[in-house]
Amino acid sequence: MPEDAYLKLSRRERFELLDAGSRAAGLAPAILEKDYWVCRTLDVLFALPDLGQHLVFKGGTSLSKVFRLIERFSEDIDVSFHRDFLGFGADRDPEAASGKEQVRRIDALRDACTACIRESLFPALKAKLIDELPSDHDWSIEIDAQDAQTILFHFPQAGSVGLSYIQPSVRIELGARSDHWPEARHEIRSILGESFGLPLGLATVQALAAERTFWEKATLLHAECHRDPSQSMPARYARHYHDLARLAMSPVAPAAIADVDLRKRVVVHKTVYFRSKWARYDLAEPSTFRLVPPKERFAELERTMNPCGRCSSLRGRRCRKCSGHWPRSKRRFAACRPD
Protein backbone atom coordinates (compact mmCIF):
# COMPACT_ATOMS: atom_id res chain seq x y z
CA MET A 1 0.00 0.00 0.00
CA PRO A 2 1.55 3.37 -0.99
CA GLU A 3 2.24 5.88 1.74
CA ASP A 4 -0.66 8.20 0.94
CA ALA A 5 -3.17 5.38 0.50
CA TYR A 6 -5.05 6.50 3.63
CA LEU A 7 -5.91 9.76 1.90
CA LYS A 8 -7.39 7.88 -1.05
CA LEU A 9 -9.77 5.83 1.06
CA SER A 10 -13.43 6.76 1.33
CA ARG A 11 -14.67 8.03 4.66
CA ARG A 12 -16.25 4.67 5.39
CA GLU A 13 -13.03 2.82 4.51
CA ARG A 14 -11.04 5.13 6.78
CA PHE A 15 -13.53 4.50 9.58
CA GLU A 16 -13.21 0.74 9.14
CA LEU A 17 -9.41 0.93 9.05
CA LEU A 18 -9.34 3.00 12.24
CA ASP A 19 -11.75 0.58 13.91
CA ALA A 20 -9.52 -2.37 13.00
CA GLY A 21 -6.45 -0.44 14.10
CA SER A 22 -8.14 0.34 17.40
CA ARG A 23 -8.58 -3.35 18.13
CA ALA A 24 -4.99 -4.11 17.11
CA ALA A 25 -3.39 -1.30 19.11
CA GLY A 26 -5.78 -1.24 22.06
CA LEU A 27 -6.36 2.48 21.57
CA ALA A 28 -9.45 4.53 20.77
CA PRO A 29 -10.02 5.19 17.03
CA ALA A 30 -10.01 8.94 17.74
CA ILE A 31 -6.46 8.67 19.10
CA LEU A 32 -5.27 6.71 16.06
CA GLU A 33 -6.89 9.20 13.73
CA LYS A 34 -5.36 12.25 15.37
CA ASP A 35 -1.97 10.57 15.66
CA TYR A 36 -2.04 9.89 11.92
CA TRP A 37 -2.77 13.54 11.18
CA VAL A 38 -0.07 14.71 13.60
CA CYS A 39 2.44 12.61 11.65
CA ARG A 40 1.06 13.70 8.31
CA THR A 41 1.21 17.36 9.32
CA LEU A 42 4.83 16.98 10.43
CA ASP A 43 5.68 15.33 7.12
CA VAL A 44 4.20 18.22 5.16
CA LEU A 45 5.82 20.87 7.37
CA PHE A 46 9.34 19.49 7.16
CA ALA A 47 9.06 18.92 3.41
CA LEU A 48 8.07 22.52 2.62
CA PRO A 49 10.59 23.95 0.12
CA ASP A 50 12.78 26.74 1.53
CA LEU A 51 11.10 26.43 4.94
CA GLY A 52 11.18 22.88 6.26
CA GLN A 53 14.97 22.74 6.62
CA HIS A 54 14.81 25.71 9.00
CA LEU A 55 12.43 24.06 11.48
CA VAL A 56 13.00 21.91 14.57
CA PHE A 57 10.44 19.62 16.24
CA LYS A 58 10.57 19.76 20.03
CA GLY A 59 8.51 19.43 23.21
CA GLY A 60 6.39 16.65 24.64
CA THR A 61 5.10 15.33 21.33
CA SER A 62 8.69 14.81 20.16
CA LEU A 63 9.35 12.75 23.31
CA SER A 64 6.44 10.53 22.32
CA LYS A 65 6.73 10.29 18.54
CA VAL A 66 10.51 10.49 18.04
CA PHE A 67 12.04 9.07 21.21
CA ARG A 68 9.16 6.92 22.55
CA LEU A 69 9.90 8.05 26.09
CA ILE A 70 6.37 8.97 27.11
CA GLU A 71 2.88 7.73 26.30
CA ARG A 72 1.06 10.96 27.03
CA PHE A 73 -1.03 12.02 24.05
CA SER A 74 -0.32 15.64 23.24
CA GLU A 75 -2.72 17.87 21.38
CA ASP A 76 -0.09 20.08 19.81
CA ILE A 77 3.02 20.09 17.65
CA ASP A 78 5.79 22.31 19.00
CA VAL A 79 7.98 23.58 16.16
CA SER A 80 10.60 26.31 16.16
CA PHE A 81 12.37 28.33 13.46
CA HIS A 82 16.13 28.68 13.40
CA ARG A 83 16.79 32.28 14.40
CA ASP A 84 19.42 32.84 11.73
CA PHE A 85 16.83 32.00 9.06
CA LEU A 86 14.81 34.97 10.31
CA GLY A 87 17.87 37.22 10.24
CA PHE A 88 18.82 37.02 13.91
CA GLY A 89 22.09 35.11 13.84
CA ALA A 90 25.63 36.29 14.50
CA ASP A 91 25.68 40.04 15.23
CA ARG A 92 21.87 40.28 15.47
CA ASP A 93 21.55 37.41 17.94
CA PRO A 94 19.81 38.73 21.07
CA GLU A 95 22.41 36.94 23.21
CA ALA A 96 25.05 39.22 21.66
CA ALA A 97 23.33 42.28 23.16
CA SER A 98 22.33 43.37 26.64
CA GLY A 99 19.85 45.59 28.43
CA LYS A 100 17.25 47.41 26.35
CA GLU A 101 18.90 46.44 23.07
CA GLN A 102 18.50 42.77 23.95
CA VAL A 103 14.80 43.30 24.68
CA ARG A 104 14.37 45.15 21.37
CA ARG A 105 15.98 42.30 19.46
CA ILE A 106 13.78 39.69 21.12
CA ASP A 107 10.70 41.75 20.27
CA ALA A 108 11.90 42.13 16.68
CA LEU A 109 12.54 38.38 16.49
CA ARG A 110 8.98 37.70 17.63
CA ASP A 111 7.62 40.07 14.99
CA ALA A 112 9.77 38.50 12.26
CA CYS A 113 8.56 35.04 13.24
CA THR A 114 4.92 36.14 13.16
CA ALA A 115 5.41 37.73 9.75
CA CYS A 116 7.10 34.61 8.36
CA ILE A 117 4.22 32.45 9.55
CA ARG A 118 1.60 34.76 8.08
CA GLU A 119 3.32 35.52 4.78
CA SER A 120 5.26 32.33 4.01
CA LEU A 121 4.68 29.23 6.12
CA PHE A 122 0.90 29.36 6.46
CA PRO A 123 0.24 29.95 2.72
CA ALA A 124 2.74 27.22 1.78
CA LEU A 125 1.27 24.73 4.24
CA LYS A 126 -2.28 25.45 3.13
CA ALA A 127 -1.35 25.12 -0.55
CA LYS A 128 0.37 21.79 0.08
CA LEU A 129 -2.63 20.42 1.97
CA ILE A 130 -4.97 21.53 -0.82
CA ASP A 131 -2.71 19.72 -3.28
CA GLU A 132 -2.53 16.50 -1.22
CA LEU A 133 -6.00 16.12 0.28
CA PRO A 134 -8.89 14.92 -1.91
CA SER A 135 -11.43 17.62 -2.68
CA ASP A 136 -14.23 15.70 -0.97
CA HIS A 137 -12.41 15.77 2.39
CA ASP A 138 -13.93 18.21 4.86
CA TRP A 139 -11.08 20.13 6.47
CA SER A 140 -9.87 23.65 7.17
CA ILE A 141 -6.77 25.47 8.34
CA GLU A 142 -6.40 28.83 10.03
CA ILE A 143 -4.10 31.00 12.09
CA ASP A 144 -5.38 31.01 15.66
CA ALA A 145 -7.24 34.25 16.35
CA GLN A 146 -5.85 34.22 19.90
CA ASP A 147 -2.21 33.52 18.96
CA ALA A 148 -0.63 34.68 15.70
CA GLN A 149 2.14 32.07 16.06
CA THR A 150 -0.24 29.11 16.22
CA ILE A 151 -1.86 27.34 13.26
CA LEU A 152 -4.95 25.16 13.66
CA PHE A 153 -5.45 22.34 11.16
CA HIS A 154 -8.95 20.86 11.45
CA PHE A 155 -8.40 17.51 9.80
CA PRO A 156 -11.04 15.48 7.90
CA GLN A 157 -12.68 13.11 10.35
CA ALA A 158 -13.66 9.59 9.39
CA GLY A 159 -16.53 9.52 11.86
CA SER A 160 -14.52 7.85 14.62
CA VAL A 161 -16.02 8.04 18.07
CA GLY A 162 -14.52 11.04 19.80
CA LEU A 163 -13.07 11.43 23.27
CA SER A 164 -13.63 14.51 25.40
CA TYR A 165 -9.92 15.36 25.51
CA ILE A 166 -9.13 14.63 21.84
CA GLN A 167 -9.92 17.58 19.62
CA PRO A 168 -10.30 16.89 15.86
CA SER A 169 -7.55 19.34 15.02
CA VAL A 170 -3.77 19.56 15.06
CA ARG A 171 -2.43 22.59 16.90
CA ILE A 172 0.89 23.75 15.42
CA GLU A 173 2.62 26.00 17.94
CA LEU A 174 5.47 27.91 16.30
CA GLY A 175 8.12 30.26 17.61
CA ALA A 176 11.74 31.33 17.29
CA ARG A 177 13.03 31.83 20.84
CA SER A 178 14.24 28.25 21.29
CA ASP A 179 17.84 27.10 21.07
CA HIS A 180 18.24 24.10 18.76
CA TRP A 181 21.43 22.46 19.98
CA PRO A 182 21.71 19.51 19.86
CA GLU A 183 19.36 18.32 17.13
CA ALA A 184 19.24 15.40 14.68
CA ARG A 185 17.22 13.88 11.83
CA HIS A 186 14.66 11.19 12.72
CA GLU A 187 12.00 9.05 11.04
CA ILE A 188 8.58 8.64 12.64
CA ARG A 189 5.47 6.63 11.79
CA SER A 190 1.85 6.76 12.87
CA ILE A 191 0.47 4.23 15.36
CA LEU A 192 -1.98 3.18 12.66
CA GLY A 193 0.87 2.34 10.29
CA GLU A 194 2.73 0.46 13.01
CA SER A 195 -0.37 -1.56 13.87
CA PHE A 196 -0.53 -3.04 10.36
CA GLY A 197 3.12 -2.79 9.32
CA LEU A 198 2.17 -0.32 6.60
CA PRO A 199 3.83 2.96 5.54
CA LEU A 200 1.00 5.16 6.79
CA GLY A 201 1.82 8.54 8.28
CA LEU A 202 5.55 8.39 7.67
CA ALA A 203 7.52 11.56 8.33
CA THR A 204 11.12 12.73 8.45
CA VAL A 205 11.74 15.46 11.01
CA GLN A 206 14.58 17.43 12.54
CA ALA A 207 14.13 17.03 16.29
CA LEU A 208 15.67 18.51 19.40
CA ALA A 209 17.66 15.99 21.46
CA ALA A 210 15.78 14.44 24.37
CA GLU A 211 18.58 15.49 26.74
CA ARG A 212 17.97 19.11 25.78
CA THR A 213 14.23 18.68 26.34
CA PHE A 214 15.02 17.23 29.79
CA TRP A 215 16.77 20.45 30.78
CA GLU A 216 14.18 22.67 29.11
CA LYS A 217 11.47 21.07 31.23
CA ALA A 218 13.61 20.88 34.38
CA THR A 219 14.43 24.60 34.26
CA LEU A 220 10.78 25.37 33.55
CA LEU A 221 9.75 23.50 36.71
CA HIS A 222 12.62 25.04 38.69
CA ALA A 223 11.25 28.47 37.81
CA GLU A 224 7.74 27.34 38.73
CA CYS A 225 8.97 26.44 42.23
CA HIS A 226 9.71 30.13 42.76
CA ARG A 227 6.39 31.52 41.54
CA ASP A 228 4.52 33.65 44.08
CA PRO A 229 2.10 31.32 45.92
CA SER A 230 -0.68 33.85 45.36
CA GLN A 231 -0.41 33.34 41.59
CA SER A 232 -2.06 30.40 39.85
CA MET A 233 0.03 27.94 37.89
CA PRO A 234 -0.31 28.25 34.10
CA ALA A 235 -2.86 25.98 32.47
CA ARG A 236 -1.73 22.50 31.39
CA TYR A 237 1.53 22.59 33.38
CA ALA A 238 0.88 19.15 34.85
CA ARG A 239 2.07 17.67 31.56
CA HIS A 240 5.59 18.95 32.21
CA TYR A 241 5.73 17.15 35.57
CA HIS A 242 4.43 14.01 33.87
CA ASP A 243 7.05 14.22 31.13
CA LEU A 244 9.95 14.90 33.47
CA ALA A 245 8.92 12.02 35.72
CA ARG A 246 8.97 9.72 32.69
CA LEU A 247 12.36 11.07 31.58
CA ALA A 248 13.68 10.42 35.09
CA MET A 249 12.93 6.73 34.54
CA SER A 250 14.88 6.60 31.27
CA PRO A 251 18.59 6.65 30.33
CA VAL A 252 18.06 10.24 29.19
CA ALA A 253 18.12 11.64 32.74
CA PRO A 254 21.61 10.46 33.80
CA ALA A 255 23.02 11.41 30.39
CA ALA A 256 21.52 14.89 30.63
CA ILE A 257 22.61 15.39 34.24
CA ALA A 258 26.17 14.41 33.34
CA ASP A 259 26.21 17.04 30.58
CA VAL A 260 27.03 20.08 32.71
CA ASP A 261 27.66 22.31 29.68
CA LEU A 262 24.20 21.54 28.31
CA ARG A 263 22.55 22.50 31.61
CA LYS A 264 24.50 25.76 31.74
CA ARG A 265 23.62 26.56 28.14
CA VAL A 266 19.90 26.03 28.81
CA VAL A 267 20.05 28.24 31.91
CA VAL A 268 21.76 31.07 30.00
CA HIS A 269 19.23 30.74 27.19
CA LYS A 270 16.28 30.87 29.60
CA THR A 271 17.77 33.94 31.31
CA VAL A 272 17.84 35.78 27.98
CA TYR A 273 14.71 34.61 26.15
CA PHE A 274 12.38 33.77 29.04
CA ARG A 275 13.38 36.49 31.45
CA SER A 276 11.55 36.56 34.77
CA LYS A 277 12.21 38.45 37.98
CA TRP A 278 11.08 35.54 40.14
CA ALA A 279 12.33 32.48 38.19
CA ARG A 280 15.69 32.37 40.03
CA TYR A 281 17.63 30.83 37.20
CA ASP A 282 20.71 31.87 39.18
CA LEU A 283 19.84 29.01 41.55
CA ALA A 284 19.63 26.41 38.76
CA GLU A 285 22.84 24.88 40.04
CA PRO A 286 23.71 21.67 41.89
CA SER A 287 22.36 21.74 45.48
CA THR A 288 19.98 24.66 44.78
CA PHE A 289 18.12 23.29 41.74
CA ARG A 290 14.45 22.76 42.64
CA LEU A 291 11.89 20.49 40.98
CA VAL A 292 9.30 19.85 43.68
CA PRO A 293 7.07 22.92 44.13
CA PRO A 294 5.75 24.21 47.48
CA LYS A 295 3.26 21.94 49.23
CA GLU A 296 0.51 24.46 48.50
CA ARG A 297 0.69 23.35 44.85
CA PHE A 298 0.34 19.62 45.48
CA ALA A 299 -3.46 19.44 45.49
CA GLU A 300 -3.63 21.48 42.28
CA LEU A 301 -1.17 19.18 40.53
CA GLU A 302 -2.89 16.03 41.77
CA ARG A 303 -6.17 17.30 40.29
CA THR A 304 -4.66 18.22 36.94
CA MET A 305 -2.64 15.01 36.48
CA ASN A 306 -5.69 13.42 34.94
CA PRO A 307 -5.36 11.45 31.70
CA CYS A 308 -8.96 12.18 30.80
CA GLY A 309 -8.10 15.88 30.79
CA ARG A 310 -5.32 17.80 29.13
CA CYS A 311 -2.55 15.65 30.59
CA SER A 312 -3.48 12.32 29.11
CA SER A 313 -2.15 8.82 28.85
CA LEU A 314 -2.50 7.32 25.39
CA ARG A 315 -4.61 4.53 26.80
CA GLY A 316 -7.05 6.86 28.50
CA ARG A 317 -6.42 5.79 32.07
CA ARG A 318 -4.65 7.15 35.10
CA CYS A 319 -1.04 6.33 34.32
CA ARG A 320 0.13 4.38 37.37
CA LYS A 321 3.40 3.28 35.80
CA CYS A 322 4.66 6.83 35.32
CA SER A 323 3.53 9.98 37.08
CA GLY A 324 -0.20 9.42 37.45
CA HIS A 325 0.16 10.04 41.16
CA TRP A 326 1.87 13.19 42.29
CA PRO A 327 3.74 11.51 45.21
CA ARG A 328 5.47 9.18 42.73
CA SER A 329 6.53 12.17 40.65
CA LYS A 330 8.10 13.77 43.72
CA ARG A 331 10.22 10.70 44.39
CA ARG A 332 11.40 10.53 40.78
CA PHE A 333 12.27 14.23 40.79
CA ALA A 334 14.43 13.72 43.88
CA ALA A 335 16.35 11.06 41.95
CA CYS A 336 17.09 13.30 38.95
CA ARG A 337 18.07 16.56 40.64
CA PRO A 338 21.56 17.61 39.47
CA ASP A 339 23.36 17.28 42.81
Secondary structure, DSSP 8 states (H G I E B T S, - for coil): --TTHHHHS-HHHHHHHHHHHHHHHTS-HHHHHHHHHHHHHHHHHHTSTTTGGGEEEESHHHHHHTS----EE-SEEEEEE-GGGGT-SGGG-GGG--HHHHHHHHHHHHHHHHHHIIIIIHHHHHHHHHHHS-TTS--EEEE-TT-TTEEEEE---------TT--SSEEEEEES-----SEEEEEE--HHHHHHT---S-EEEEEE-HHHHHHHHHHHHHHHHTS-TTS---TTTHHHHHHHHHHHTSTHHHHHHH-HHHHHHHHHHHHHHS--SSS-GGG-STTT---S--GGGHHHHHHH--TTTTSEETTSS--TTTTSSHHHHHHHHHHHS--
